[in-house]
Amino acid sequence: MTRTRKPARTVLISGASIAGPALALWLHRYGFVPTVVERAPELRSGGYKVDLRGTAVEVCKRMGIMDEVRARSTDMRTGSYVDAENRVVGEMPAEFFGGRAGDDDEIMRGDLAAILHERTRADVEYLFGDSIASLAEDEDGVLVTFEHAPPRRFDLVVGADGMHSHTRRLVFGDEARFARHLGAYISIFTAPNDLELDRHEAYHALPGKLVCAYSSRGQTTAKNMFVFASPELAYDHRDTAAQKRLLADAFAGDRGWEIPRLLTNAESADDFYFDSIGVIETDRWSRGRVVLLGDAAHCASPASGQGTGLALLGAYHLAGELAAAQGDFEPAFAAYERHMRPGVEHCQRFAEKFVGEMTVDRKWKIRLRMLMMRMLPKMPWRNLVAKKITQDVQRMAHAVPVKEYARVSGLQRA
């Protein structure tokens, strides 16, 4: 006699950044019971500006959050390249730098996380200051032990806990099997707005390095960003002090523009971020009752500019497939991955190429870029250049189409 599997209803989501709360929102709408566990003691408010482009904008509209995104938009107006003496070499509209078109927008990561948390906190249980200790799956579900909370059973577990996913490590194995370094590192942190930037981003390029400072709408502070080419480095991704030393060492001999002052800002930053520009490549995104989402499944790196969009698209489609399958997780997980993977791989290929554009390795190449930036605003073909850049980015932004999901159990259409 064949045993009928009970439809999944309770879902534990590890990670309360973007992908996790977005998935919780959709699951609750479909009648599932999601719980979100987050290692941090409270919602993380830091981070950098993130783009919402293409089909990710459509998902935001379906979530009902696009008006809030617009209200908290960075409203960046211009961007420029500056030389070592802080002279503006060339200035262009912010859309030129971001490749945005139509309804595309940009928001600080922390603001988007706050919007999603506010939309879900009344309906979704959040366990802050805790994390998964172990997972034991059987025919009826997954027994989860936590670092602090008592053990509980869930029908499904979702790892939405980022590039260095602890959930992935528990179920799929060591991160080294899936992470591929693309040859550079990135650091971003909040700093005083000493340059008095107003919705403007300033870039300074050196061989193998890129430095940026920007301030968005309503911000009295600025964000400082450093990118540098490097072979893979050995360090603990939770050891902030060691990461700050690595950053300081990488730029120790660079005295031009505002680099020494910006490096000093890193020392006191309490939201310091440092990580490899790399991708996560896994043969499959699920195993049994555990499935990966967002960067945990397929990090496309900051070089793609699509990480947040892919997280939102993944959350929408994972929940939609679970609802369409009436909680039968095996076909739902397979359909979710089948739909998402081609677009994800397209974004990863773009990122691999673009890292070299971020860390140009020769002075003559930088001089040529600066010459082009100086001439471009005066050239009659400037719109063609902008169009080409936007088209490349927009192909990525539309690489994952948005599926339609019919009404399920009387709940609203997605």
C-alpha positions in Angstrom: 0.0 0.0 0.0 1.4 3.4 -1.1 1.5 6.0 1.6 0.1 9.4 0.7 2.3 12.3 1.7 0.7 15.0 3.7 0.9 18.4 1.9 3.5 20.7 3.3 2.1 23.6 5.3 4.7 24.8 7.9 7.9 26.3 6.5 11.0 27.4 8.3 13.0 30.1 6.5 16.6 30.8 7.5 17.5 34.5 6.8 15.6 37.8 7.3 17.3 40.0 4.7 15.4 40.2 1.4 14.7 36.7 0.0 13.4 35.3 3.4 10.8 37.9 4.2 9.7 38.1 0.6 9.1 34.4 0.6 7.3 34.6 3.9 4.9 37.2 2.5 4.0 35.1 -0.5 3.7 31.9 1.5 1.3 33.5 4.0 -0.9 34.8 1.2 -1.1 31.3 -0.1 -2.1 29.8 3.2 1.2 28.4 4.4 2.6 29.0 7.9 6.1 30.5 7.6 8.6 31.1 10.4 11.7 33.1 9.8 14.9 32.6 11.9 17.7 35.2 11.8 21.1 35.0 13.4 21.2 38.8 14.0 19.5 40.1 17.1 17.4 42.5 15.1 16.6 43.5 11.5 19.8 44.5 9.7 19.6 48.2 8.7 22.8 48.6 6.9 23.9 47.8 3.3 24.3 49.5 0.0 21.9 50.7 -2.7 20.3 47.9 -4.7 18.6 48.1 -8.1 15.1 46.8 -8.8 14.8 46.3 -12.5 12.7 44.6 -15.2 10.7 41.6 -14.0 11.6 42.2 -10.4 9.7 45.5 -10.6 6.6 43.5 -11.7 7.0 41.2 -8.7 7.2 44.2 -6.4 4.0 45.5 -7.9 2.3 42.2 -7.2 3.5 42.3 -3.7 2.0 45.7 -3.3 5.2 47.4 -2.1 6.1 49.5 -5.2 4.7 52.7 -3.8 6.8 52.3 -0.7 9.8 51.6 -2.8 9.2 54.8 -4.8 8.8 56.7 -1.5 12.2 55.5 -0.3 14.0 55.6 -3.6 17.6 56.7 -3.5 16.7 59.4 -6.1 20.3 59.4 -7.4 20.7 62.2 -9.9 24.2 62.1 -11.3 27.4 60.2 -11.3 31.0 61.2 -12.1 34.5 60.0 -12.5 37.2 62.1 -10.7 40.9 62.1 -11.0 43.6 61.9 -8.3 43.3 65.7 -7.7 39.5 65.5 -7.2 38.8 67.1 -10.6 35.6 65.9 -12.3 36.6 64.1 -15.5 33.1 63.4 -16.7 29.6 63.5 -15.3 26.5 61.6 -16.5 22.9 61.0 -15.3 22.6 58.3 -12.7 20.6 56.1 -15.1 23.7 55.9 -17.3 25.6 54.2 -14.5 22.7 52.0 -13.4 21.4 50.9 -16.7 17.8 51.6 -15.5 14.8 52.1 -17.8 11.1 52.5 -17.5 9.8 51.7 -14.0 13.2 50.6 -12.7 14.2 52.1 -9.3 16.9 51.9 -6.7 16.6 51.6 -2.9 18.9 51.1 0.0 19.0 47.4 1.0 18.1 48.2 4.6 15.1 50.2 3.5 13.8 47.3 1.4 14.3 44.9 4.2 12.4 47.2 6.5 9.5 47.4 4.0 9.3 43.6 3.8 9.5 43.1 7.5 6.8 45.6 8.2 4.5 43.9 5.7 5.0 40.5 7.3 5.7 40.9 11.0 2.0 40.8 12.0 1.4 37.5 10.2 4.8 35.8 10.4 6.8 34.5 13.4 10.3 35.9 13.5 13.0 34.4 15.7 15.8 36.9 15.9 19.1 36.2 17.6 18.9 32.5 16.8 20.0 30.1 14.1 19.6 26.5 13.0 21.9 24.0 14.8 20.9 20.8 13.0 18.4 19.4 10.6 17.0 15.8 10.7 14.6 14.9 7.9 12.2 11.9 7.9 9.1 11.0 5.9 6.9 13.4 7.8 9.1 16.6 8.0 12.2 18.1 9.3 13.2 18.1 13.0 15.1 21.4 13.6 17.2 22.2 16.6 18.2 25.8 17.2 21.1 27.4 19.0 18.6 28.8 21.6 15.0 28.0 20.9 13.5 24.5 21.7 13.5 22.0 18.9 10.6 22.1 16.5 9.2 20.2 13.5 8.5 21.8 10.1 7.3 20.4 6.8 9.9 22.3 4.8 13.1 24.3 5.4 14.3 27.1 3.2 17.9 28.4 3.2 17.7 32.1 2.4 20.8 33.0 4.4 23.1 34.4 1.8 26.2 33.5 0.0 27.8 32.0 3.1 24.6 30.0 3.8 24.8 27.9 7.0 21.7 26.0 5.8 23.5 25.0 2.6 26.5 23.9 4.6 24.4 21.6 6.8 22.6 19.9 3.9 24.8 20.2 0.8 28.3 20.4 2.2 31.2 22.8 2.6 30.9 26.2 0.8 34.2 25.6 -1.0 32.4 23.1 -3.3 30.0 25.8 -4.6 31.8 29.2 -4.3 33.8 30.5 -7.3 35.9 33.6 -6.8 35.8 36.0 -9.7 39.0 37.7 -8.9 38.0 40.7 -6.8 36.8 41.9 -3.4 34.3 44.6 -2.4 33.8 46.6 0.8 31.0 49.0 1.6 30.2 51.0 4.8 28.6 54.1 6.1 30.7 57.2 6.6 30.5 61.0 7.2 29.4 62.9 4.1 32.6 64.9 4.0 32.4 65.4 0.3 28.9 67.0 0.7 27.4 64.7 -2.0 23.8 65.2 -2.7 22.2 62.2 -4.7 25.5 61.9 -6.5 28.1 59.1 -6.8 31.7 59.8 -7.4 34.1 57.2 -8.8 37.9 57.1 -8.8 39.7 54.3 -10.7 43.2 53.0 -10.2 44.8 49.9 -11.8 43.0 46.9 -10.4 40.9 49.1 -8.1 37.8 51.2 -7.9 36.7 53.6 -5.1 33.3 55.3 -4.9 31.5 57.6 -2.5 27.8 58.4 -2.7 24.9 59.8 -0.8 21.2 59.2 -1.6 18.1 61.2 -0.9 17.5 62.2 2.7 20.8 60.9 3.9 23.1 63.0 6.1 25.8 60.3 5.7 27.5 58.7 2.7 28.5 55.2 1.6 32.1 54.5 0.8 32.8 51.6 -1.5 36.2 49.9 -2.3 36.7 47.2 -5.0 40.1 45.6 -5.6 41.4 42.8 -7.8 43.0 40.0 -5.8 43.4 36.2 -5.8 41.3 34.5 -3.3 42.2 35.4 0.3 42.0 33.3 3.4 40.0 34.9 6.2 37.0 34.4 8.5 34.0 36.1 6.9 32.7 36.9 10.4 36.0 38.5 11.6 35.4 42.2 10.9 38.7 43.4 12.3 40.6 41.0 10.0 38.6 42.2 7.0 39.3 45.9 7.8 43.0 45.0 7.9 42.8 43.4 4.5 41.1 46.4 3.0 43.7 48.8 4.5 46.5 46.7 3.2 45.1 46.6 -0.3 45.0 50.4 -0.5 47.9 51.2 1.7 50.0 52.8 -1.0 47.2 54.8 -2.7 47.3 58.5 -1.7 45.2 60.1 -4.5 41.7 61.6 -4.4 40.2 61.0 -0.9 41.4 57.4 -0.5 43.3 57.9 2.9 40.3 59.7 4.5 37.8 57.1 3.2 39.9 54.3 4.5 40.0 56.0 7.9 36.2 56.0 7.9 36.3 52.2 7.7 37.9 51.9 11.1 34.9 53.2 13.0 32.1 51.9 10.7 29.7 49.7 12.5 28.1 48.4 9.3 31.3 47.4 7.6 30.8 44.9 4.8 33.6 43.0 3.1 33.3 40.0 0.8 34.5 38.2 -2.3 33.0 39.1 -5.6 32.1 35.6 -6.4 29.3 33.3 -7.5 27.6 30.3 -6.0 27.1 27.4 -8.4 25.2 24.3 -7.2 24.1 21.3 -9.3 20.7 21.5 -7.6 18.9 23.9 -5.3 17.0 21.3 -3.2 17.5 18.1 -1.4 14.6 16.4 0.1 12.5 18.9 2.1 15.2 21.5 2.1 15.5 24.1 -0.6 17.8 27.1 -1.2 16.7 30.6 -2.2 18.5 33.8 -3.4 22.3 34.0 -2.8 22.3 30.8 -0.9 21.3 28.9 -4.1 22.9 31.0 -6.8 24.7 34.2 -5.8 25.4 36.2 -8.9 27.7 38.6 -7.0 27.5 42.4 -6.7 29.0 42.6 -10.2 25.7 41.5 -11.7 23.6 44.1 -10.0 20.8 41.6 -10.0 21.1 39.9 -6.6 18.1 41.6 -5.0 16.0 41.2 -8.1 16.8 37.5 -8.3 16.0 37.1 -4.6 12.5 38.6 -5.1 11.8 36.6 -8.3 12.9 33.4 -6.6 10.7 34.0 -3.6 7.7 34.7 -5.8 8.2 31.6 -8.0 9.1 29.3 -5.1 5.9 30.2 -3.2 3.9 30.1 -6.4 5.0 26.6 -7.3 4.4 25.3 -3.8 0.9 26.7 -4.0 0.2 25.4 -7.5 1.4 21.9 -6.3 -0.9 22.2 -3.3 2.1 21.7 -1.0 3.7 18.8 -2.8 7.2 20.0 -2.5 9.1 17.7 -4.9 7.5 18.9 -8.1 7.3 22.4 -6.8 11.0 22.6 -6.0 11.8 21.1 -9.5 9.5 23.6 -11.3 11.0 26.6 -9.3 14.5 25.7 -10.2 13.7 24.9 -13.8 12.1 28.3 -14.3 14.8 30.3 -12.5 18.1 28.6 -13.4 18.5 29.9 -17.1 18.1 33.5 -16.0 20.3 33.1 -13.0 23.1 31.6 -15.2 22.8 34.5 -17.6 23.3 37.0 -14.8 26.3 35.0 -13.5 28.0 35.1 -16.9 27.5 38.8 -17.1 29.0 39.3 -13.7 32.1 37.3 -14.6 32.7 39.6 -17.5 31.9 42.8 -15.7 34.3 42.3 -12.8 37.1 43.2 -15.3 35.3 46.5 -16.0 35.2 47.3 -12.3 38.9 46.6 -11.8 40.6 47.8 -15.0 44.2 46.6 -14.8 46.2 49.1 -16.9 46.7 52.8 -16.5 46.3 53.4 -20.3 42.9 51.7 -20.1 41.8 54.0 -17.3 43.1 57.0 -19.2 41.1 55.9 -22.3 38.0 55.5 -20.1 38.4 58.9 -18.6 38.8 60.4 -22.1 35.6 58.8 -23.2 33.8 60.0 -20.1 35.1 63.6 -20.8 34.0 63.5 -24.4 30.8 61.5 -24.2 28.4 64.3 -23.0 29.5 66.4 -26.0 29.2 63.6 -28.6 26.2 63.3 -30.9 26.3 59.5 -30.4 26.2 59.6 -26.6 22.6 58.3 -26.6 23.7 55.3 -28.6 26.3 54.4 -26.0 23.8 54.9 -23.2 21.3 52.7 -25.1 23.8 49.9 -25.6 24.7 49.9 -21.8 21.0 49.9 -20.9 20.2 47.1 -23.3 22.8 44.8 -21.8 21.6 45.4 -18.3 17.9 45.1 -19.3 18.6 41.7 -20.9 19.7 40.5 -17.5 16.8 42.3 -15.7 14.3 40.4 -17.9 16.2 37.1 -18.0 13.7 35.5 -15.5 10.1 35.9 -16.9 7.3 36.3 -14.4 4.9 33.3 -14.3 1.2 33.6 -13.6 -0.2 31.5 -10.8 -4.0 30.8 -10.6 -6.1 31.1 -7.4 -5.2 28.5 -4.9 -7.5 27.4 -2.1 -9.6 30.5 -2.6 -6.7 32.9 -2.0 -5.9 35.9 -4.1 -4.2 35.6 -7.5 -0.5 36.3 -7.4 
